[in-house]
């Protein structure tokens, strides 16, 4: 299992939206410059975040993006799912039905799920639940609290410039 780099860009971009004053948005150009990537690529990431209800776009001269809900209500899993989709990583192909020792594949019904699939999905559910327990606010508080004074000042200058 490997996530696309879009997940990492989403986390890093959203991190800075947490620190914005209420009702202040930031343009995709500024976020792209902050992360040293193209506006085109980041626009695709933010389109997915907007569709998932994580950010909202603000129109107008001072428009841009802001969080659509409180940072403590945006989990790591919400962000990953917005970028990667909701499907389970393990997709059972029901290979057991094609096994040469199976005379009647119709005996495998909803009442007889593939045990491999069950175990894999239980493990993934535990993984997802752990990520649901970490919020964007938790990330901001944990990382932002470790910024030195110079970084905090630079961040404040950047916020003031947008």
N, C-alpha and C positions, 0 to 999 in steps of 0.2 A: 504494500500500500504506500502510495506516495501522493502527496497533495501537490497541486500546481503552485508555481511561485505567486500566482494571484492571491492565494490565501495569505501568504506572508505580507504582500503589499497591502492587502486589506487591513490586516492587523496594524501595521505600521502607520497607515494613513488614518485609520479610525482613532488610534492612540492620540493623535494631535487634535482631533475634533473634541475629545473629552475635555480638554483644557480650555476650550473656547468659552468666552462669556455667553450668557443666555442670549439667544436670538442673533448671534453673530455667525455668519456662514463664511466658508472659505472656498475659493474657486479651485477648479480642477487643475488649473495652471500652477497655482501656488503649491498644491499638494504634490503635483508631479515634480516640480522643482525641488521640493523638500526631500523627496525620495529618489531624485536623480533618474527619472524614467520618463517615457513619452506620455503626453496627454492622451493620445489615442488609446494606448494600452490601459491607462488608469481609468479612462472613461468607461471602458468595457467592464472593469472591476466594479466601478461605482454604479453602473446600470444594474448589475446583479444585486448589489447591496440595497439599492433603491427598491427594486422589485420585491425584495425580502422584507421591506419595511424597517431596515436598519438605519438608513439615511433618507433624508428628503432633500429635494432640490428646491432652491429658492431662486425665483426669477428676478430680473432687474439688474440695475447697474451694480449694486452691492450683493448680487446673487452668488450662489455657489451651493455648497452642501453643508448640512448640519445633521446631527443625530436626530433620528425620528422618535426615539424614546430614550429614557434615562439610561446612562451607561451601565448602571447596576442591573438593568433588565436586558442587557445584550450579552449573551454567553459566548464563550469561545465556539461552542457547537453551532450557535446561530450563524456566526460568521463563516465557519467552514461549510455549513450546509448551503448558505447563500451562494458561495463560489463554486462548490463542487457538486451540489445536488444532494438529494435525500436518500438515494439508493444505498443499500447495504454494499459493503466492499465485496463480500463473498456472495456470488450469485450461483445458487445451486442449479445445476443443469439436469438434475434427476438421472444421473448416470446409472444409478442402481436399477432403473427400469430396463436398461439395455444389457444388463449382465447376462451372460450365457446360462447361468444357473436359475434365472428367474423364468418360470414357465408362464406365469400369469401376472404381467405388470399392472393390471387393473386393481390388484389387491392393495397397491400403494395409494391410499386415499388421504384425505385431510386428517383422518384419525391415525394415520401412520406416517408422520413426517420423517424426512431424512434426518437421522440423528446427527450427522455431520453438519448439516445446515443449522440445526437447533443449537449445537454447541458454538458454532461460529457466530451466530447472531447473538447468543447470550454474551459472548466475549465482546462483541462490538457494542452491544447495549451498555455494558459496564464502561467501556471506553468513552462512549458518547455521554453517559451520565457524569463521568468525571469532568469532561469538558463543559458540560452544562453547569457544573459547580464553580466554574471560573468565569468571572465577568470582565467586561471591558473596564469597568471602574476598578476592579481588583488589580488589573494589569497597570492601569494608570497610577494608582496609589502605590503599588509596589515598586515600579520602575521610577516613576516621577519623584518619589521620596528619596531616591538615591542620587538624583542629579546634584552636581555641585552648584555653587552659587553662580558661577559664570554661565553654565548651561541654562539655569533658570532665568537669568537675565536675558540671554539670547532668545529663549523661548518667548519671553514677554515682549521683546522687541519684534519678533516675527508676528506674534498675535496682533500687536498694535499696528503693524504695517498692512494687515489684510482688511 
